[in-house]
Amino acid sequence: MPSGWTRKRGSTWTWYIEDVRDPSTGRPRQVSKGGFQTRKAARDALLEAQAALRSGTFVEPSKRTVGSYLLEEWLPENQPPRLRPSSFANYTIYTRTHVVPRLGDIELQRLTPSNLSSFYRALLTDARRDGQGLAPKTVRNIHAMLHRALKDAVRLGYLVRNVADAVTPPRGASPEMQVWTPEQLRAFLAHARHDRLYGLWLLVATTGMRRAELAGLRWVDIDLGAARLSPRRPRVVVNYVVHESEPKTRMGKRSLALDPATVTALQEHQARQEQERAEVGSAWRDSGLVFTRPDGSPIHPDLITDWFRRLARAAGLPPIRLHDVRHSYATAALAAGIPAKVVSERLGHATIAITLDVYSHVIPGMDAQAANAVASLILDGSSSTERPGPKSGPPLTND
């Protein structure tokens, strides 16, 4: 076993180990690590290093900091296509804005669970420019990024263990969800009936598709005869630049059934687009997309959001985000008794647990409905699982 000792250097202590084999040359050499405040701390670290040498888990001491590792190694190695463009942009912002200013100078090998716990508490308290704290969900996203980065550091041999494993991120509640009722959805669609993008507005109301999926939907993704579509190439926005991406989750690569009203609207939209193509002639830009500008060129996803806000305002409806129409669809479907598994698959969630967590506010009503239905079936011999849908307007779901 290589011999080792400790020695005071200036105001701190350093441990040394002789005859450690260089993994690249096989030659013996001396390794050391300093900066310990007491002899005991250096001695304890020396014993840990010797034990790691015996077990084959020894990690070469390094002064690499959290900041240098993330900015100079980890982020460059995880640029698209390894990460989705939107994920890479968020990770870059998290790193530069929050992680590096607070943890960047800490040596990677000296990062502790206590450091991370204090960091998360600070983010929840005063991390924003206005002096307010970040939302718990944002802090959980930062934790997920750090956990992934530290896991890679363990794989590369920079760390013995992932200290993020020992930290529980904050569980705080997300902001209250804003949704429209089925009647409000119907009023919006009635107001937008003659809008050029009516097919898009109806599609988000009857399927709950994401904005990126709507912006990237192509005619080759739709089978109007079979009344189905499969969103394949979402168009996401990163710093106002549009990127073609992969579906957000594995379940995002799904096939959605379409109701007759939505099929008809898409057929009308297709006919209108063909008329526009004829009018534009050689200037037509064949993007293959379903929802385009009058010359066939792609629509920036942010403009879709802007148009939605204007239509909602003109319709006199409570202001919500375009993404909240997706929430409105899911809430209405669950409240109507559509099984959560079906709703989850139509939304493209990775697991049904996500659906049940996001829409937990709907579950109590579903629970009472289930209790009454089962009791009626057992005690009266009748089933009362059917619930009436809207009296008019397109159905909110059909499979």
N, C-alpha and C positions, 0 to 999 in steps of 0.2 A: 504494500500500500504506500503511495507517495507520501513523504513526510510533509508536515506543515507547521507553521508557527504564526504568531501575531507580533506586530511591532507598532509602536506609536510613531506617527509621522505628523509633526506639527501638533495640532489640537485634536486630531482624530486617530483612530486605529485602523490598521490594515492587516489582512491575513494573506499568507503566502503558501503555496503548495509547490514542491519541487517534483521534477520528473513526470510531469503530465504529458502523455503522448499527444503530439499534434495529429489531428485526424487526417490532414492532407499529406504530411510527410512521414508520420510515424516516429519522428524524433522526439526525445524528451525535452521539455522546456518548463520554465517557471510561469505560473499564473498567479495573479493577485487581485484583490478587491479591497478598496479602502473606503473611507468616509464614515466609519462607525464611531459613535460618540463615546463608547466605553469599551474596555478590553473584553468584558464579558460578551457584549454584542458581537464583537469581532470573532471571539472564540466560538460562540454558538454558530455563527455563519460558517466558520471554518469546518466545524464538525458536520454541518449540513452538506457542504461541498464535498467533503471526503466520503460521506455516505452516498451522495449522488454518483461519485466516481465509481464506487463499488457496485452500485446497481445499474450503471450505464445510463443514468439520466442527467449527468452533469451538463450544465449549460455554461458556456464560456462567459465570464464576466464582461460586461459592456457598459459604456457610458451613453449608449443610444437613448435618447429621450423619447417620451411619448409623442412630442411634437414632430421630431425628425422622422420617427418611424411612420407616423400617419401621413405626413406631407411628402416625404421623399421616397418612401417605399410602398406603403400600403395603398394609398389612393392612386398613384401612377399604375400600379399593378392591377387595379380593379376598374380601369376605364372601360366604357362600352367597347365591345359588346359583352364583356364579362359581367358588367352590371347594366341594368336598364338605364337609359340616359337620365330619366327623372330621379332614380335612386342615387346615381352618381352625383347629380347636382345637389340633392339634399345632403348627402354625406359630406360633400365639399363645404357646403354652408355650415353644417353642424361642426365640422372640424375647425374651420377658420374662425367662426364667430363665437363658439362656446368652448370647445375642448382645449384648443391650443392656448387661449388666454388664461385658463384656469389650471390646466394640468400639463401643458406643453413642456415645462421645464423639468418635470419630474423624470428621473431615469426610469425607463421602461421596466427594468428589473426590480425597481423599488416601489412600483405602483402597488397599492394595497386596497383591499375591500373598503377600508375606512376612507381612503382618498375618494373612491367612487361614490360612496354614500354621502359624503359631505358635498361633493360636486353636484349630485342630484338635488340635494336640499337647497343649494344655492340657486340652481336653475329654476326651481319652483318658487323662489322668493323674489329675485330681482334681476333676471337675466335679460329682460327686454330693455330697449332704449327708453321706454317711458317709465322705467322703474318697476314694472310689474313682472310677475313670474311667468314662465312658460306653461303651457297647458300640460297636464300629466301625460297625455298621449304623445306629445312631442318629446318629453323627457324619456318616455319608454322607447321611442324611436331612436333616440341618441344612445340609450343603453344597448339596444339591439345592434347598432352599428359598432359600438365599442366591443361588445361581446364577440362579434364576428372578426373584428380586427385582431383582438387578443388571441382568439382561437387560431388564426393564421400565424401569429407570432410564436405560439407553442409549436405548431407544425414546422416552422422554419428553424426551430431550435433556439429561439431567442429567450423563451420563458420556459420554466418548469411546469407552470400551471396557469390556467385562465382565472384571474382573480375576479372577473365579472360573474363567475359561477356562484360566488359567495355573496352576491349582492341582489337584493330584491328591488326592482324598480318601483316607482310610485304607482298606486292603483287608482288614483283619483278619478272621479266621474268625468265623462266627456260632456261638452256643452249640450244643453237640451236640443233635441232634434226638432227641426221645423218641417212640417209636412202640410200638404193640402189634402182636404177631404176628397172623396170621389166626386162630390158635387162641384167642388172648386176645380178639380181637374177637368171635369166635363165643361165647365164655364170657360176655362182657358182654351180648350180645344175648339169650342164653338166660336170663340173670338178669333182664333187663328185659322179657321177653316179655309180662308182664301189666301192665306200667306203662302209665298212661294215654297217655303220649307215645311208646309203642313205635314208632309210624310214623316219628317224628322221628329216633329213635336208629338205626333201620334205614336211613333215608334218608341220613344222614350217612356211615354205614358203607359204603353201596353206591354213593354218588355223590361223596363228598368235598366236599359243599357247605359253604360258609362259614356261620358262625352267623348273620350278618346276613341271608343269603339264606333260611335256614330260618325265622327269626323273621318275615320279610316275605313268605313264600310264601303266595299266594292260590289259592283253588280255580280261579279263571279262568286261572291259570298252568299248570294240570295237565289233561292229556287222558288219563284212565285207559284209555279205549278204545284209544288209539294207544300207550299205555305210554310217554308222554313228558311232560316238564315243562320250563318255561322261567322261571327266576327273574328277575323284572323289577324289583321294588322292595325292595331290601335295607333292613332297619331297623337303623341303626347307633346306638351309644351315645356321647354326648359329655357328659362330666361327669354321668353317670347319666341324662341327658335323651335320650329316643329320638327319632331323626329318620328320616323316609323319605328315602332317598338314591337315587342312580343306581348301577348296577353299577360295581364297582371299576375294571374295565377294559372296553375295547370288546369284548373277547372274553367278558366276563362276561355279555353278552346272548346266551346260548347255549341250545340245545335239548338236553336230556339224555334218553337212552333209559333206561327203567326195566326191571329184571328182574321176572319174574312174582311172586317172593316180596314184593318191595317194593310192587308194584301191589296185591297182596292185602292187605297191611298198611294201605295208604292207603284201600282200600275199607272195611276194618273200622273205621278211624279215622273215616271220613266217616259211617258208620252210627251210631257212638257219638256223634258230634257232633250228628247229627239227633235222637237220643234225648235228649241234654242240652237241645237247643233246645225240644223238646216239654215237658220237665220244668220248664224255667225260664219258659216262656210269654212274657208281655209284657215281662218283665225282660231278655229276651235282647238282647245287643248284637251286631248284625250287622256285624262288622268285615270279613267276607269272607276272613279269614285261615284257613289250614289248621290251624295249631296255636294254640289259644287256651285261656283259662281256661274253667271249666265254664259260665260265663254268656256266653261268646262274646267277651269282651274280650281285647285283645292281651296276650301274655305279655312281660314285660320281658326282653330278651335276657340280662341278667346272671343272672336267675333260672334260665334254661335251663342256664347254666354251673354254677350251684349244684346243680341237680338232677342233672346229669351226674356231678359229683364225688361226691355221696352214693351214687348207684347204683354207680359204679366202686369206691368204698370197700366198699360192702356186698357186692359181687361178689368181693372179695378180690384185686383186680387192682392192678398197679403204678400209682401216681398219674400221670396225664398230663392235659394240658389238653384241652378239647373240640376245639380247633383241631388238636391232635395226632392226633385220629381221622382228620381230613382227610389228614394226613401218612401215617398208617397205611394208609389206602386207597390212596394214590398209590404208596407203597413196595411194597405187596403186588401192585398191578397191574403195575408195572414188573418186579418180580421174577418174575411169572408170564408175562412175555414180551409183554404188551400194548405195542404201539408207543408210544414216547414222545410222538409227535404226537397220538395219540388221547387219552392221559392228559392232556396239556397242554390239549386242547380241552375235555375233561370238567371239568377243574379251573377253567377260565376264565382261565388265565394269558394275559398279553398276548402273549408269544412262547414258542416252545418252548425258547429259550435259558434262560428263567427256570426252567422245569421241570428241564432238565438240570443247572442250577447248584444248585437247591435239593436235588435228589435225586441228587447226584453220587455219594453213597455206594453207590447201587444199581448204578451203571453198570459197575463192574468185573465183577460177576457176569453182567450182561447181555452184556458183551463176550466173556467166556469161553464163554457159552452160544452166542452167534452164531458164534464160531470153530469150536466142535464141530459145530454144525448144518451150516455150509457145508462143512466138511471131510467130514462123513458123506455129504452130497449129492453131492459131487464124487468122492470115493474109493470110496464104497460104493453110490452110486446111491439112497440112501434119505435121507429127511428126518427129523430128530429135533427139529423146532422145537416139537412139542407138549409141554407140561408138565402134569402132573396138577394139578388144583385141589384145594381142600379136600374131604375125604371126606363132609362133611355141612355143613348150614347154608347160608345164602343166598350166592349168588355175589358176588364183590367187584366185578365189572364185567361188562358184557354187550354192549359194542359197541366 
